[in-house]
Amino acid sequence: MDKTVTVLVDRRIMHPLYKKFIRRSKKYAAHDEANVCQIGDLVRIEECAPISKRKTWSVVARNGEDMASASSSVSA
């Protein structure tokens, strides 16, 4: 999958009866236009218009820096 990253989002919820915290996770397919994201990167995604059947998210920031500045540093 070119220009696509799979993002795993973890969240913690409290069980309604036992009051124990449970980890829930969900995978999202996000569009990475510059194709610079690597495994283990911390990314921020936002919802966008559907790009394909599964991709309705796009990568906004990678490791704390915006993707606009990240793509310019890669091409330089």
SEZARO-60332 format. One record per residue (C-alpha): x, y, z; residue in one letter. Coordinates in steps of 0.2 Angstrom, whole numbers, padded with zeros to 4 digits, always signed. Each point is the difference from the previous one (the first is absolute). Layout:
<pts>
XYZa ...
</pts>
This chain:
<pts>
+0000+0000+0000m +0009+0015-0006d -0003+0017+0009k -0010-0009+0013t +0004-0003+0019v -0009-0010+0012t -0003+0009+0016v -0004-0009+0017l -0010+0010+0012v +0000-0006+0018d -0012+0007+0013r -0004-0005+0018r -0018-0002+0006i -0007-0004+0017m -0011-0016+0001h -0017+0006+0006p -0002-0014+0013l +0017-0005+0006y +0008+0017-0002k +0016-0007-0007k +0008+0009-0015f +0000-0010-0016i +0011+0004-0016r -0010+0002-0016r +0009+0002-0016s -0005+0004-0018k +0010+0000-0017k -0003+0014-0012y +0007+0001-0018a +0007+0018-0003a +0007+0009-0015h +0018+0005+0000d +0003+0011-0015e +0019+0001+0002a +0002-0018+0005n +0012+0004+0014v -0008-0009+0015c +0010-0014+0007q -0005-0014+0012i -0001+0007+0018g -0003+0018-0005d -0012+0010+0011l -0013+0008-0012v -0015+0011+0001r -0014-0003-0012i -0016+0009-0005e -0015-0005-0010e -0001+0005-0018c -0011-0004-0015a +0001-0019-0005p +0015-0004-0010i -0004-0019-0002s -0011-0013+0008k +0010+0000+0016r +0009+0017+0000k -0009+0015+0007t +0014+0006+0011w +0016+0010-0004s +0016+0002+0009v +0002+0018+0007v +0015-0001+0011a +0014-0013+0002r +0011+0000+0016n -0006+0017+0006g +0003+0009-0016e -0012+0005-0014d +0000-0010-0016m +0003+0015-0011a +0017+0003+0009s +0004-0018+0000a -0003-0002-0019s +0011+0015-0004s +0015-0007+0011s -0001-0016-0009v +0000+0007-0018s +0015+0012+0005a 
</pts>
